[in-house]
Amino acid sequence: MASEGVRKPLNLRDPVGRVRFVGMLEGLSFLILLFIAMPLKYLADQPMAVRVTGMAHGVLFLLFLFVIFQAWGNKALTTKQSALAFLASLVPFGPFLIDRRLAESATQSGDSVD
């Protein structure tokens, strides 16, 4: 099949699509915090970088937990998938690594891109 390697675009109406989207934002904010803001704080004496980026990351992390819980409550994600998404958010690059698995889950549950 020619379209097997191509992922569907994110559908923000779908609970799993929201988990994937917020996960990408949260994962990106974590990487910015670790690899840009922290070096700026300690190597360039710019503590404001961590303050601003850390606050944004904290808000996105809480939003990610909320959309995971919402998707689990709507039975769009299993308990195992929800736990995996949560654990992935705790490690750098984690949300990016589980995105394919979540995308497959959304596709199997009849995700439409209306």
Buried (B, 14 or more C-beta within 10 A) or exposed (E): EEEEEEBBEBBEEBBBBBBBBBBBBBBBBBBBBEEEBBEBBEEEEEEEBBEEBBEBBEEBBEBBBEBBBBBBEEEBBEEEBBEBBBEBBEEEEBBBEBBEEBBEBBEEEEBEEE
